[in-house]
Amino acid sequence: MRNIARVFVLLTVCAAFSPAAKAAQDTERPLPFRTAVELAIKNSALTGVSQNDLQRSRASVSQAKDYFIPQLVFGSGLGFSYGFPLSLEGAAPAIFNVTLQGGLWNPAQKENIKAAQSDTSMTTSQNADRRNEVIMEAALSYIQLDLLDSSLSIQREQQAAAAKYQDITTQRVQAGLDSHVELTRAKLAVARTHLDIVQTEAAADQLRLRLSQLTGLPIRAIKTSTETIPQLPQVSQDDDLAGQAEQNNVQVKIADAAAQAKQHKAESERKQLYPSIDLAAQYAMLSRINNYDQFFLKFQRNNVTAGVAIRVPFFSTAQHSAAEVAKFDAAKARNEALNVKQQVGADTLKLQRTVEQLSAAKEVAQLEHELSQADIEAAHAKIESGQATLKDEQNARIAEHQRYTAYLSSSFDLDKAQVQLLRQIGDLEHWALGTQH
């Protein structure tokens, strides 16, 4: 018997630590808010797109800088010559040749490098905006799902109370104390609570599916935890959040970086009219089969040419026109950036005032819900004293349920506006993940 007991204990321990048991335990645990947001960032397709865009923009900067790194090319220009040795693709026919070429001084190319760096800054800001979009969607989905789960528990209690009221009304109708109209009203109350539950479950299932897609977790593992949701910061109407948004908003940074890139491109077009200096060198090993010894005074097998190529634009109306076009494009980009900055400030101030209004609306809904709860208690007390009927209590419970639903709706509207405001002022990631970028 002792051996059997030991085997039973061993099997129980193994089963408890088996992968299936661990997976089952993991699905029973709630998913913390921060974990959900981190998984959404990690698994989002936008994250991969952002990384590709950033790598591409960095490669463009390297490509622009490579102009000043000498390029070395080995090759051969083998060919047969009849008569005077003509060139092959711009070079003398040779058994072996080496060509070296690179920029020494080019003001226009330096502006192109700065333009590429501004494009990289713009891409970085665009990636931050995509990241904020994922964070906001995951956060709002999590908060709304948590509120719906809380609402479901209240709705099920309301359904149980409505079903109890229907049973009592049925008994009273059978006893001849109430009319069939009262029974119909009781059935209608049950049907309404059932409809509310079905609608809430449908909305919760959609949010749970979306969170599953964002996080990469199975749907059964999506269980919210109210305690893990970070508290949203209080919004003071005296704070200059519009000015803060104009400094930190990623849309403003994107517009500024785009304007800087346009400005550098305009400078590049203008400086195309400046002199430039390139380094050039060439080595060639020649052959007599190309008739060099017949048409030149002296034949030499090994030949080297090295020096600089200086270009001084003297008259180029086309380049002047291109510079003018680029200048006006840069001016347009600066005005567009200013417009984005002003629009962000206006939207932030509007959100700030909206948060104040929704906060007041939430307080009103909360007080109305507290009063409806007091009405239920008052109705219950009157029933015990014979001054009210079950119908009065049921009506009070229906009103309480409606007030609670309105309170949850106003609570989510306030949370949504606050999250949007955090995104506007650049504090969304700091709130959701406890980090500052």
Secondary structure as UniProt FT lines:
FT   HELIX           2..16
FT   HELIX           19..28
FT   HELIX           33..43
FT   HELIX           45..65
FT   HELIX           66..68
FT   STRAND          71..75
FT   TURN            89..90
FT   STRAND          96..105
FT   HELIX           107..174
FT   TURN            175..176
FT   HELIX           180..215
FT   HELIX           219..221
FT   HELIX           226..228
FT   TURN            237..238
FT   HELIX           241..248
FT   HELIX           250..271
FT   TURN            272..273
FT   STRAND          276..285
FT   HELIX           288..290
FT   HELIX           292..295
FT   STRAND          302..311
FT   HELIX           317..385
FT   HELIX           390..425
FT   HELIX           428..433
//
